[in-house]
């Protein structure tokens, strides 16, 4: 039984996440061009707005989804022998979980690493597509 998006749903996840990533980056660049941030206090104030926090959370979710689908497809297409693919996918999922924890710590603490950033992901095995 396959878990996670494959085929057309995976393609749609990757395209939709790419569109959001592009739109968010254009928004951020336009925001900085129109109202430059000159200090850490201004940066933290900019990040503290509820709409910005939500947009940034969606950005990281889209980034993780985009990375998962793309790297999973590469591993499933090119990793040989076939029996090592599940282990590579578990490693990929663990790496993406670590990236998510570190990024969450960086954003939620305003640049300082939040305690507990190394909390292990218990759902790694369920993310693997057999």
N, C-alpha and C positions, 0 to 999 in steps of 0.2 A: 504494500500500500504506500502511495506517495503522500508526503506531507509538504505543505507549503505550496506556493504558486509555481506552476510549471506551464510551459507552452504560452498560449495567449495571455492568461492572467499575469504570468511573470513578465512578459513583454510590456503589458500595460502598466504594471507597477514600476518598471524601470523607466518608461517614457514619462509617466505622470510625475515621478520623483525628479526626473531631469528637468522637466518644465518648472516645477516649484523651485528647485535649486537655482535655476537661472533667474527666475523672477525675483527671488529673495536677494540674490547677489546684486541684481540691478537696483533694487530698492535700497539696499545698504549703501552702495556706491553713490546713488543719487542723494541719499540722506546726508552722507558725509560731504558731498560736493556742495550742497545747499547750506548746511549748518555743521561746519567742522567741529570735531570734538578736540578740545585743547588740553584737557586734564583728566586725571583718573576719576575725579568726582563727577565731571560731566559724562564720562563714559559709563560709570555706574548708574547715574541718573537716566541715561538713555536706555540702558539695559533693564532698569527697574520698571519701566512702563509695562502694564499688563499686556497690551497688544504686542509689544516687542518680545516679551517673555514667551508668549504663545507662539508667535511667528518663529522664534529661535528654537523652541521645542519641536515644532513641526519640521523645521529645517534639519535638525539632527535626526529625527525619525526618518525623514525622506532620504537623508544621506546614508543612514544605516541600511535602509531597504534597498537603495540603489547599489550600495557596495555588496550586500548579501547576494542579490540576484546576479549581478555581473560576475563576481568572483566564484559563486557557486556554479554558474554555467561554464566558466573556464575550467574549473576543476572537474566537472562532470564530463566535459568534452575531451580534455587532454591528459588527465591524470592516469597513469598506467603503473602498475597493473590495477585492474578494476577493484580488487579487494582492499586497496588502501584508501579508496575514495571516502568511505564513511569516516575514517580517522582524520583525513584531511579536512573534511567538512566540520567535524567536531572542533578541530584546531581553529578553523576559520571562524566558527561561531563564538568560540571562547575569545579569540582576538577581537572580534567586533563588540562583544560584551565588555571587555576591558576598555576598549576605546570609548564606549558609551559611558562607563563609570568615570573615567578620567575626564571626559568632556563635561559630564554633569557636575563634577566637582569643580572644574574650572569656571563654569557659568554660575553655579549656585552660590559660590563663595566669592564672587567678584575677582577671580584671579588667583586666590589662594586655594590650595588643594583641600577639599573637604575630607574630614576623617572618615575612614571606612571605605575609601575609594577602591580597595582591593577585594570587596565583597564578591565571592564567587557567584557565577550565574548557575542556578540549578536547572534552568530550562534548556541548557545547551544541547543535550541529547535529543530533546523533542524537536529541535529546529533542523535536525539532520534529515535530508531528503534521501531516502534509500532508493 
